[in-house]
């Protein structure tokens, strides 16, 4: 179930995780694909799911700018029938909150390259916007 995958990804993300690492990027991709599928399947709040998905996608785009083309494997999210979007709401919110905290913490550190800290700050902004849009 997608809810379990979201919860597992949430538990795997800590403030010490590598913000450019494969785990964080795979979690971002999972969050995006989940919101994207939910936007197609939702019976209510479809536009909010779409904006959530788009905000996460913008964060991913900002994150991978200037990085090697190493992307996590494609993540297949099953279709969510109508009310099933309610089941992914809270696990997705938890994952987005963890990811936002990771990128905010990374952006605030003084040990990373300035251009990466700017990228991480931008990712945080996009994830925060996704959280506000989440139905």
Kinemage of the C-alpha trace (Angstrom):
@kinemage 1
@onewidth
@group {chain A} dominant
@subgroup {mainchain}
@vectorlist {calphas} color= white
{ca unk a 1} P 0.000 0.000 0.000
{ca unk a 2} L 1.160 3.485 -0.788
{ca unk a 3} L 0.402 4.667 2.750
{ca unk a 4} L 2.980 2.200 4.076
{ca unk a 5} L 5.580 3.380 1.560
{ca unk a 6} L 4.961 7.003 2.597
{ca unk a 7} L 5.308 6.127 6.286
{ca unk a 8} L 8.489 4.144 5.639
{ca unk a 9} L 9.993 7.049 3.702
{ca unk a 10} L 8.981 9.433 6.510
{ca unk a 11} L 10.759 7.253 9.100
{ca unk a 12} L 13.881 7.028 6.911
{ca unk a 13} L 14.291 10.805 6.678
{ca unk a 14} L 16.112 12.510 9.525
{ca unk a 15} L 17.679 15.928 9.908
{ca unk a 16} L 21.045 14.222 9.405
{ca unk a 17} L 20.058 12.675 6.060
{ca unk a 18} L 21.964 13.795 2.979
{ca unk a 19} L 19.670 16.357 1.316
{ca unk a 20} L 21.141 15.445 -2.078
{ca unk a 21} L 21.212 11.716 -1.332
{ca unk a 22} L 19.258 9.026 -3.073
{ca unk a 23} L 16.974 8.442 -0.056
{ca unk a 24} L 15.833 12.057 0.125
{ca unk a 25} L 15.392 12.302 -3.629
{ca unk a 26} L 13.470 9.023 -3.757
{ca unk a 27} L 11.214 10.292 -0.938
{ca unk a 28} L 10.593 13.502 -2.887
{ca unk a 29} L 9.755 11.507 -5.993
{ca unk a 30} L 7.392 9.257 -4.011
{ca unk a 31} L 5.641 12.311 -2.557
{ca unk a 32} L 5.306 13.862 -6.010
{ca unk a 33} L 3.974 10.720 -7.663
{ca unk a 34} L 1.488 10.180 -4.830
{ca unk a 35} L 0.131 13.731 -5.092
{ca unk a 36} L 0.041 13.451 -8.881
{ca unk a 37} L -1.977 10.224 -8.796
{ca unk a 38} L -4.245 11.693 -6.110
{ca unk a 39} L -4.902 14.719 -8.320
{ca unk a 40} L -6.172 12.385 -11.035
{ca unk a 41} L -8.270 10.221 -8.726
{ca unk a 42} L -9.639 12.651 -6.123
{ca unk a 43} L -13.379 13.179 -6.050
{ca unk a 44} L -12.986 16.466 -4.144
{ca unk a 45} L -10.121 18.915 -3.839
{ca unk a 46} L -8.641 17.861 -7.155
{ca unk a 47} L -7.183 21.313 -7.823
{ca unk a 48} L -5.500 21.345 -4.393
{ca unk a 49} L -3.917 17.953 -5.102
{ca unk a 50} L -2.719 19.297 -8.457
{ca unk a 51} L -1.124 22.355 -6.836
{ca unk a 52} L 0.480 20.103 -4.215
{ca unk a 53} L 1.936 17.917 -6.947
{ca unk a 54} L 3.181 20.909 -8.937
{ca unk a 55} L 4.835 22.473 -5.885
{ca unk a 56} L 6.694 19.250 -5.112
{ca unk a 57} L 7.754 18.959 -8.772
{ca unk a 58} L 9.131 22.516 -8.690
{ca unk a 59} L 11.106 21.617 -5.567
{ca unk a 60} L 12.540 18.551 -7.286
{ca unk a 61} L 13.492 20.625 -10.334
{ca unk a 62} L 15.257 23.155 -8.125
{ca unk a 63} L 17.048 20.399 -6.195
{ca unk a 64} L 18.451 18.551 -9.191
{ca unk a 65} L 19.667 21.685 -10.972
{ca unk a 66} L 23.426 21.374 -11.243
{ca unk a 67} L 23.565 17.803 -9.915
{ca unk a 68} L 24.682 14.791 -11.938
{ca unk a 69} L 21.884 12.998 -13.765
{ca unk a 70} L 21.591 10.374 -11.042
{ca unk a 71} L 17.860 10.070 -10.404
{ca unk a 72} L 16.215 7.493 -8.182
{ca unk a 73} L 14.433 4.640 -9.906
{ca unk a 74} L 11.015 5.418 -11.284
{ca unk a 75} L 8.373 4.912 -8.625
{ca unk a 76} L 5.111 3.289 -9.603
{ca unk a 77} L 2.187 4.486 -7.488
{ca unk a 78} L -1.030 2.487 -7.829
{ca unk a 79} L -4.237 4.256 -8.758
{ca unk a 80} L -6.101 5.674 -5.801
{ca unk a 81} L -9.830 5.283 -6.008
{ca unk a 82} L -11.791 8.303 -4.756
{ca unk a 83} L -11.772 8.057 -0.977
{ca unk a 84} L -8.358 6.352 -0.976
{ca unk a 85} L -6.906 9.832 -1.386
{ca unk a 86} L -8.013 10.399 2.210
{ca unk a 87} L -5.824 7.464 3.286
{ca unk a 88} L -2.674 8.999 1.792
{ca unk a 89} L -3.347 12.513 3.083
{ca unk a 90} L -1.798 12.173 6.548
{ca unk a 91} L 1.182 9.965 5.568
{ca unk a 92} L 1.961 12.393 2.733
{ca unk a 93} L 1.718 15.360 5.113
{ca unk a 94} L 4.134 13.628 7.509
{ca unk a 95} L 6.612 12.907 4.721
{ca unk a 96} L 6.456 16.440 3.325
{ca unk a 97} L 6.954 17.871 6.820
{ca unk a 98} L 10.037 15.681 7.361
{ca unk a 99} L 11.470 16.608 3.982
{ca unk a 100} L 10.838 20.312 4.553
{ca unk a 101} L 12.640 20.114 7.912
{ca unk a 102} L 15.559 18.260 6.298
{ca unk a 103} L 16.011 20.882 3.578
{ca unk a 104} L 15.506 23.819 5.973
{ca unk a 105} L 18.151 22.383 8.306
{ca unk a 106} L 20.553 21.755 5.423
{ca unk a 107} L 20.049 25.290 4.106
{ca unk a 108} L 20.839 26.717 7.534
{ca unk a 109} L 24.125 24.863 7.927
{ca unk a 110} L 27.326 26.682 7.159
{ca unk a 111} L 29.250 23.655 5.938
{ca unk a 112} L 27.675 23.220 2.504
{ca unk a 113} L 28.436 25.108 -0.689
{ca unk a 114} L 26.425 28.345 -0.900
{ca unk a 115} L 24.790 27.363 -4.198
{ca unk a 116} L 23.503 24.108 -2.644
{ca unk a 117} L 22.240 25.934 0.448
{ca unk a 118} L 20.251 28.220 -1.853
{ca unk a 119} L 18.833 25.202 -3.672
{ca unk a 120} L 17.874 23.530 -0.381
{ca unk a 121} L 16.194 26.737 0.799
{ca unk a 122} L 14.196 26.836 -2.453
{ca unk a 123} L 13.168 23.194 -1.995
{ca unk a 124} L 11.965 24.057 1.511
{ca unk a 125} L 9.819 26.880 0.137
{ca unk a 126} L 8.242 24.610 -2.477
{ca unk a 127} L 7.550 21.864 0.078
{ca unk a 128} L 6.025 24.368 2.486
{ca unk a 129} L 3.776 25.578 -0.314
{ca unk a 130} L 2.847 21.955 -1.107
{ca unk a 131} L 1.883 21.477 2.542
{ca unk a 132} L -0.321 24.574 2.448
{ca unk a 133} L -2.032 23.329 -0.729
{ca unk a 134} L -2.553 19.766 0.472
{ca unk a 135} L -6.305 19.248 0.786
